[in-house]
Amino acid sequence: MKNTFKSVLIANLVLVLGFTSCKKDSPVDPVTAPENLVLSGEIKTSLSLKENSTYTLKGRVTVLNNSVLTIPAGTQVLVESAASASEKGALIITKGSTININGTKDKPVVFTSAASVKAPGDWIGIIVMGKAKTNGTGGMLNLAGHTANTNTQFGGTEDTDNSGSIKFLRIEYAGGLNPAQEEEWEVDMTSGLSLNGVGSGTTIENVMVKHSRDDAFQFVGGKVNAKYLIAYDNGDDNFDFDRGYTGKLQFVISYNPNASTVAIRAHGMESLNDKDATEAMPYTRPIISNMPIIGPQVTDTDVTRLSQGIYIRKNTRFNVQNSIIAGYSNGGLMLCPKTRPLLVNNQGSEFKFNLVNADTQTRSFTYDNGPSGIVIVPDPEVASIAIQQAAFQTQSLNRNKVVSNTELQLKGLYASTPDLSLVAGSQALTAANLSGSDFTTFFTAASHIGAVGTDNWAAAGAWVNWQ
């Protein structure tokens, strides 16, 4: 699709974006936008795009004034690429405004690069800001990588805040703010699907982020829950949790078939409480079940990357159960001086009923000794406790199993079209456990470890695209 449209269409956009604001809690009579429209600048009143239409997004488009943006099934949004980070496109939903993406399995909503040759980093991503708690001053923070102003502020005290509903969405070639060889930032710059201070009243289901130059999914503060997420072939962390996020995830896939060339540490999952590992509250504490974290097929001999399946750092608490970690050469689960005691001593962290694999078995559990950020060593003590059975059932990390690639028993682990469902007879089909107070709400009963049992909801189709 070309990015030049007739002047009458541009005039229509000015008209659409110039309507007076509409309160989110007031009756809404949304304007229906014409098809083949360039979206740019500020959306100041509620707007509905047209089903099965194609739009071009230019620059940073900001939804303001408690407005509602509705994107129906089958809509494709082509985002203009730009060389300069300041000119790269993004869709930004400000605090109080709402995004409703109403895709279906057969008619997903797709945001992708408009470039004839698409590349990771062509644009930034979709950014949603809400009113739920963060551990910033007064519960408030500003978007990382953006000039701070009232439209980049998020957070507050409303943990049940509703920023809308996102269903059956695919995001491609985002992550445009990531500099080359980014290692560690206070909070990673926004990319992919970035959920900032988003409350539990928001619905996030069936979202795929692929070929981002930076992170795929970012959860910065807030309490939003999500199911059926796929992060595929991204340049930095697939799932990133920061600044007091306390929500729940189930049936989520992190899959990086290739080693990153733009991040020193491109983990399947990474978290921090804050830059200085303080006691700022709420503590970052994601609760996750049924998550396969799959790293590159080949052994990564480049020690400068130091990528891990899971890296829990900077005073983060966490609970990961019924999950699979495999394929990362440098480690499966890595802890640091601030997070290791929290897990070993039952101080808010748990790691149970998981299958853990690393290219070198002794690195299934690793330890980052801190300031140098380079001396990452195997952690035999944590490994020993993690795999104990009855004698250690009160430990926060136990009843896990270190396995080989063949023992994972996934149907198409590194196939050209991946299939992460379990083969008949797999030990993972009946090994799951959802006991414990963290799992009494939100989670769906499942007997299998990993995201997919025998029914492959992540099979290639209109919504899931593994290419």
N, C-alpha and C positions, 0 to 999 in steps of 0.2 A: 504494500500500500504506500502511495506517495504521501509526503507530508505537506503538500501544497493543496489548499482547498479554495474554492471560490469565495470571493469576498463576502458574499451573502451569508455563508456559513459562519465566518468570523463575526459578522455583525450579530448573528443569532446568539453566538456564545456570549458576547458582551451583554446582550439583553438578558440571557439566562442568569449570568453571574451577577447582574446588577439588581436583582430583586431584593426587597427588604428582608431582613433576617426573620427567621421563624423559630421560636422557642421549641426545644425538643419535647416539652410536655404540653405544647399547644396543638390543636388540630392542624394536621399537615395536609396541604394540597400541593403535592410535589409537581414541579415542572418536568415535563417529558422532553428530554433533549433530542434534537434531530440526530439521525445516524451520520456517520462519517464526519465527526466534529473534532476539532482540535481542543483539548482540555488544557487550560493554562491559567496561571494566576490564582485568584481566590474564589472559592465557591461560598457565597454568603447566604444562600437560602437553599432549602431542600431541593434535591435534584434526583430524578430517576433516569438512568440510561435506558436505551431501547434494546429489547431482547434480540439475540442473534445478530447484533451489529458490531462494527469495528470502529474503534476510536483511536486517536493519536493523543498521547499525553506529552506535553512539552514543558520541561523545567519542573520546578517544585510546585505542585498543585496542593493548595491548603484548603481544607473544609473548616469553616469558621461559624461562629454565632449559633452554636447548638443545632446546626443544620444536620439533615439526614441525607447521606448519599446512598442510593440504592442501585446495585449493579445486578441485572437479572441473568438468568441462565443463558449460556451460549455467547456471552459478550467477550470480545477480544479487545484488549487495550495494548496498543503498540507504543512503547516509550522511546522517544527520540534519544539517540545516544549522543554523548558529548565528551570531548577530550578533557575538559576542565571539570574538576570535582564540583566547583561552585555552580556549574551549569547543568549538572546531571539531573535527570528527572526523578521525582518521587511523588507518591501520593501520601499526604500527611493529614491525619484526622486529629484535630485539636481536642483538648479536654472539654467534655460536654457535648461534642458532636458525635455522630453515629455513622457507622459503616455497615451496610447490609449487603453482603455478597451472596446471592442466591443461586449458586451453581447447582448442577445435578451431576450424577455419575456419568451420564451420557452427554450432557451439555455443561461442561465446567466453564468457569470464568478463567481466562488466561491473561496474565500480564507478562509481556515479553519484550525483548528489544526490537525496535523498528529497523535496525541496521540490516543491510543486505547480507552481510557476514556478521552474525551475532557473536559476541564475546563476553565472558564474565566481566562484570564491572561496567557494562554499558549504561546502567542506571543504578539507583540507590535501593529502592524497595518500597514496601507499603509500611507506613508507620502509624500506629494507633496509640493515642494517649488517653489515659483515664484518670479517675479520682481516687483510686485505691492507694493504700499505704506503700511508701518506700522507706528505706532507712536513711534518707537524706534529711537535712535540717528542716524541721517542721513537717516531715513526711514528703517534702517536695524535692524535685530534681529537674534538670533541663536535659534535652536531647544531646547525646554525645555526638560531636562532629557538626553541630549546627550553631549558628550565632544565637546566644541566649536572648530571648525576649518573651513576652507574655504568650506567644503562640508556640513556644518550644517547652513550656513548663508543664509538668505532669505530677500526679500524686495527690495525696490528701489523706482523708480518713474514711472514705466510703468503700470498704472492701467488697461490697456487693454491687458496686457501680456497674452499669450496663453500657458498653460501648458499641453494642450491636451484635451481629451474627455473621460469621464467615464460614461458608460451606462450599466444598468442591471448588477449590481455587488452586491454580498452578502459577507459580512465580518463577521466571527464568532470567538468567544473565544479570542479576542484581549485584549489590556489593560494591558500588562505584566509589565509596569514600575510603576504601581500604588502601593504605600506602603499601608499596612493595616491602616485603619482609617485615610486616607488622608482627611484633612479638606480644607484648603485654601492655594494655592500657588500663586506665582506671575503670572505664567501661568501654567495650568495643564500640566503634562508631556504628550508627544505625545501618542495617542491611537486611535483605530478605524480607521476612515478616517480623517486624519489631513491635513488641507489645510492652508498653511502658506505663506502669501504674494502672494496668487494666484490671477491672474487677471481675468477681465470680459470676455476675449477671450476664456476662458476655459469652457467646457461644463460638467455639473454634473447633471445627471438625472437618476432616478430609481436606488437608492442605498439603501440597507438595512444593518444596523449594529446591530447584536444581541449578547447577552451574553458576552459583553466586561466587563472586571473587572473595567475599568475606564470609561472615556467618550466614547460616540459613535461618534459624529461628532464634530470636532474642527475647528473653523475659526479664525485664528490668523492673524490680519491685512488682507490686500487684499480687492478685490472687486468682487470676484467670485459670481455668482448667481447660484441657484439650484432649481430644482423641483422634486417632487415625491421621498422624502426621508422617510425612516422608521427607527426609533431607538427603539429597543425592548429589554426589560429585561436586562438593563445594570447597572453596579455597581455604577457609579457616574453620572455626568450630561449627559443627552442625547444630548443636543445641547449646545455648549460652544463657546462664542464669546469674543475675547480679542484683545487688542493692535491695535485698529484702524480699525477693520473690518467694511466695509460700504456697503456690498452687499445686495441682495434681495433673499428671499425664498418664495416659494408658494407650497401648497399641501405637507406638511411635517407632519409626525406623530411621536409623542413622547409617548411611552407607556411602563410603568413599572408596571407590575402586582404584583410585590413583593417589599417589603421594602428592601433597600440596607443593606448589612451586612459588607461592606468594606469602606463606605464613611459616614462621619457624616452629610454632606449636599449633598444628591443626588437629584438634581433638574431636572425638565423636561427641563428647559432652564436657563442658567446662563451667566452673562456677567460682564466684567470689562474693564475699560479704561487702567489702569496700576496699579501696586501694591499699589502705594501711592495716588491714585485718583487724579492725577495731571491734568493740562490742556494740556497735551501732545496731539498733533493733528497729523492726523485726529482723532476725537473722535470715539470711538466704537459706531456704530449706525446701528444695523441690522434692516432691514425692512421686515416684515413677514406678510403674509396673509394666511388664510385657514390652520391653524395648531391646531389639537387637542392635548392637553397635558394631558395624563391620568395617574393618580397615582394608588397606590395599592388599591385593593378591600377592604382589612380589615383596620380598624382604627389603626393607628400607635400611640401607647401610649408611645413610647420611645422618650422622649424630647431631648435626646442627638443628634438625627439625624437631627431634625429641617428642614426636606426636604420641599420644596415649589414647586408649579407648575412653577412659574417664579420668579427668583431672579435677580433684576436689581441693580447692586452695583458699587462702585468705579468710580463714575463720568461717567457712561455709558448713552448715549442717545439711544432711541429705538422707533420703531413704530410697534405695533402688532394690527392687525385688523382681523375681521371675523374669530375668533378663539375660541376654547373651552378649558377651564381649569377645570379639575375635578379630584377628588379622592385623593388629598393630604390633610392629616389630619392637618398639621401645617399651611397651607395657600395656597391661589391661586396665587396672585400677591404680592410680597414683595419688598418694597423699603427701602432705607437707607438714612441717613442724606444728602448724596451727590446727590442722585438721585430723592428723593421725590420732592424737589423744581423744578427740571427740568420738571417733569410731571405736577404738579399742576399749575405752572406758565407759561406753554406753551413755554418752553425754549428748544425746540428740541426733545421732547418726546411726543408720542401719544399712546393712548390705547382706541380703539373704536370698537363698533359693535361686542363685544365679549360676550360669555356666561361663567360665572364664578361660580365655585362650590368649596366648601371645606366640609370635613366631619362635621366640625362645621361651620355653616353659617356665624357666626360673624368673622371668620378668612378668609373669601374670599379675603379680602384685609388686609395685615399686614405690620408692620413696624419693622425694625431691628435698635435698637437704637445705634448701633455702636460698641464702643471698646470692650465691654464684649462679644459680639457675641452670647449671650445666651438669653437676654431679648427681645424676639420677641412677639409683642403684636398686637391685632387687631387694625385696623386703620379706625375707623368709619367716619372720615372726608373725606378721599379719597373714601371710599365706597359711601358716600352720594353724592359726586360730580360725581362719575363714573356712577351712574344710573339715573342722572337727564336727562330730555328731552329738550323740546323747550327752556326753560328759560336759559339753559346753553350750547347751541349748539356751542358756540365758544370755549368752554373748550377743552383742549387736551385729557381729559378722560371723556367721556360721552357716552350716548346711549349704555351702556353695560347693562347686566341683570344678577343678581344673581339667580341661579336656583338650584333646587334639582336634585338628580340622575334621578328620573323618568322624569323630564322635559327635560333632555338632549335628550331623544328619539333616542338613538343609538341602532341599531338592536341587536348587540351582544357585549355589553360593556366588560363583563368579561367571555365570552364564552371560551371554550378550544381552539377554533379557532376564534379569535376575528373578529368581523364584525363592523366596525365603520361607515358604511353607515347609512343614516337617514331614519327613518320610514316615511311612507306616512302621510302627514299632520303635520309633524314636523315644529315648528316655525323657525327652522334653515334652512329650505329649500329655503326660500325667503328673508332672513334677511341680506344678505351680502351687503356691500357697498365698492366700490373701487374708490371713489372720492378722490381727493387730488393729489398734485404734485408728491408724492412718488410713485404713482401707474400708471403713464402715460406710462411707458415702462416696458417691461418684463412680466408683470402679464397678465394671461389669464382671460377673463371675466368669472365670476362664480356667480351665484345667491345664493349659499348656504354658510353657515358658517361651518367651519371644513374642513378637507381634502377630504372627500368623500361625494358626494351627494347621488344619488340613484344608480349610476353606480360605483361598488366597484372595483376600480383599485388596491386596496390593498388586494384583495381576495387571499387565499392560492393557491399556484401553484409552478411552477418550480423556479421562482425568489423569491417570497414572501414565507418564511417558518416561521411559528409562533411557531414551536416546539423548 
